[in-house]
Amino acid sequence: MRISWDLNAGSIIIVLLFIHFIMGGIRGLYRHHMIEKHQYNYYSDPPMNLLGKLAHNWMVSTLSSTTFFLSASITVMLFLFL
């Protein structure tokens, strides 16, 4: 069974942004976990609360070019293979 996608530019961009924000969140949580695990002195100046740490890591990961390429690849695969 194939899902019929409306392949206009608007729907592709919305799907790309949705996947990009999800990938940024996953990579941000992983980045936060690795910083805490290896006890880097990353958050010492200025001290941040947990929500600030997670927001910072989400923003850094979302603006990463690696996250964009992963999101674009997943979006292309989604539209090609479904």
C-alpha positions as CSV (number, residue, x, y, z in Angstrom):
1,M,0.0,0.0,0.0
2,R,1.4,3.4,-1.0
3,I,0.6,6.6,0.7
4,S,-0.1,9.3,-1.8
5,W,1.8,12.5,-0.8
6,D,1.0,15.9,-2.2
7,L,4.5,16.8,-3.5
8,N,4.3,20.5,-3.5
9,A,7.1,22.6,-2.1
10,G,5.2,23.7,1.0
11,S,4.5,20.2,2.3
12,I,8.1,19.1,1.7
13,I,9.4,22.1,3.6
14,I,7.0,21.5,6.5
15,V,8.0,17.9,6.7
16,L,11.7,18.8,6.5
17,L,11.3,21.3,9.4
18,F,9.3,18.9,11.5
19,I,12.0,16.2,11.1
20,H,14.7,18.7,11.6
21,F,13.4,19.9,15.0
22,I,12.9,16.3,16.1
23,M,16.5,15.4,15.0
24,G,17.8,18.5,16.8
25,G,16.0,17.4,20.0
26,I,17.4,13.9,19.8
27,R,20.9,15.1,19.1
28,G,20.6,17.8,21.9
29,L,19.6,15.2,24.5
30,Y,22.5,13.0,23.4
31,R,24.9,16.0,23.6
32,H,23.6,16.8,27.1
33,H,24.1,13.2,28.1
34,M,27.7,13.1,26.8
35,I,28.6,16.4,28.5
36,E,27.2,15.1,31.9
37,K,28.7,11.6,31.5
38,H,32.2,12.9,30.9
39,Q,31.8,15.7,33.4
40,Y,33.0,18.4,31.2
41,N,33.1,21.8,32.9
42,Y,31.0,23.2,30.1
43,Y,28.1,24.8,32.0
44,S,30.1,26.5,34.8
45,D,30.2,30.1,33.5
46,P,27.4,31.2,33.8
47,P,25.7,28.4,35.8
48,M,22.6,27.0,34.1
49,N,19.6,25.1,35.4
50,L,18.5,21.9,33.7
51,L,16.0,23.6,31.4
52,G,18.7,26.1,30.3
53,K,21.1,23.3,29.6
54,L,18.6,21.3,27.5
55,A,17.5,24.4,25.6
56,H,21.1,25.3,24.9
57,N,22.0,21.8,23.6
58,W,18.8,21.7,21.5
59,M,19.6,25.0,19.9
60,V,23.3,24.1,19.2
61,S,22.2,20.7,17.8
62,T,19.4,22.1,15.7
63,L,21.7,24.7,14.0
64,S,24.3,22.1,13.2
65,S,24.9,21.3,9.6
66,T,25.1,17.6,10.4
67,T,21.6,17.7,11.7
68,F,20.4,19.5,8.6
69,F,22.0,16.9,6.3
70,L,20.5,14.1,8.4
71,S,17.0,15.7,8.3
72,A,17.2,16.4,4.6
73,S,18.3,12.8,3.9
74,I,15.5,11.4,6.0
75,T,13.0,13.7,4.3
76,V,14.1,12.6,0.8
77,M,14.0,8.9,1.8
78,L,10.5,9.4,3.2
79,F,9.2,11.0,0.0
80,L,10.9,8.5,-2.3
81,F,10.2,5.2,-0.5
82,L,6.7,5.7,0.9
